[in-house]
Amino acid sequence: MLHKAREEYYSTIIRDNAHDQKVLFQTVEKLLQKSSVRRYPLANSGRKFADAFADSFLAKIYGVRQDVLARKACLGSSLMNLTKLLVLGILAPSICKLKMS
C-alpha cells in the first residue's frame, strides 16, 4: 500500500512537471537517494564567486604545471641514467631503442 502511494506521488510529480527539467532532476535524485554535493565554492555575490572560481582554477593549473615539471625532471633524470649505463657498457645499445649520436 505504501509502495503504491509512493509510486502514484512520484508519477504525479513527473507528469505535472514534464516541462520543468529542474524539478525532474530533483525528483530523480530523491528517488535514487543521491545527495547533491556542491562542487563549486559558496559565495555571497557574483564577484566573490568569480574570484573564488579564479583562485580554484589557478590552483589547479599550478598543480598540473608542477606535476608536468616533476615528470619532466624525472624523465630527464631517467634518460641521463640510461645514457650513463649505455656509455659505461652496462646496458647493450641494442636493448635500448635510443639512437646514439
N, C-alpha and C positions, 0 to 999 in steps of 0.2 A: 504494500500500500504506500509506504514512504517512497519507495523507488519510483512508483508510477507518478506520484505527486511531483517529485523532483524532475522527472522526465518532462512532464507537462509544463512545469515552470520554465525550464530552460528552453523548451521548444517555443513557448510563447515569446520569450525574450528574443530569441534568434529570429523568429518570424516578424515580430514587430520592429526590429531594428536591422532588417536586412540591408538597409541603405547606409547605416552608420558603422563603419569599419572599427572605430574605436570601441564601441560597445561590444561588437562581435569579438574582437580580440580579448577584451577584458573578460568576457563570458567564457571564452575558450580557456584562458589562463586559470579561471576559477575551477572549471571542470577538470583541468589537468593538474590542478593544485600546485601550480608553479608560483613561486613568489617572484615578483619583479624586482630585480636588483638594478639599482641605478649605476650606470657605467660612466656617468659624467659628474663633474663637480657641482655641488649645490652653490647657488649664488642668489643674492637678493636683487640684483639688477643685471640687465643685459651686458653692461660694461664689465662688471665683476666676473660674469660667466665667461665672456670673451677673454679676459685676462687669465682666468684660471685655465681655460682651454689652451691658450697660447703657452702658458707655463708647462702644462702637461705635455703638449706636443713637442716643445723644445727639449724637455727632459727625455722624452722617448727618442728623439733624433740624436741627442747627445749619447744616450745609452747604445744606440745602434752604431754610432760612429766609433765609440770606444771598443765595442765588440769587433768591428771590422779592423781597427788598428791592432788590436790584440791578436787577432787571427793572422793578420798580415805579418806581424812581428814573429809569430810562432812559425809561420810558413817560411819566412826568410831564414830563421834560425835553423829550421829543418833542412833547408836547401844547402845552407853553409855546412852543416854537419855531414850531409850526404856527399857534398863535394870533397870535404876533407877525407872521408872514407875512400872515395874513388882515387884521390891523389895519392893516398898512402898505400893503395893497392889492397886494402882490406876488403873492398867490395868490387867485384868484377864489373867493368863497364857494360857488359852485355846484359847484366841483371837490370841495370837502370836504363830507362828509355831517354835519359838526358843526353843531348849531343854535346860532347866536349870540344871546345874550340882551341 
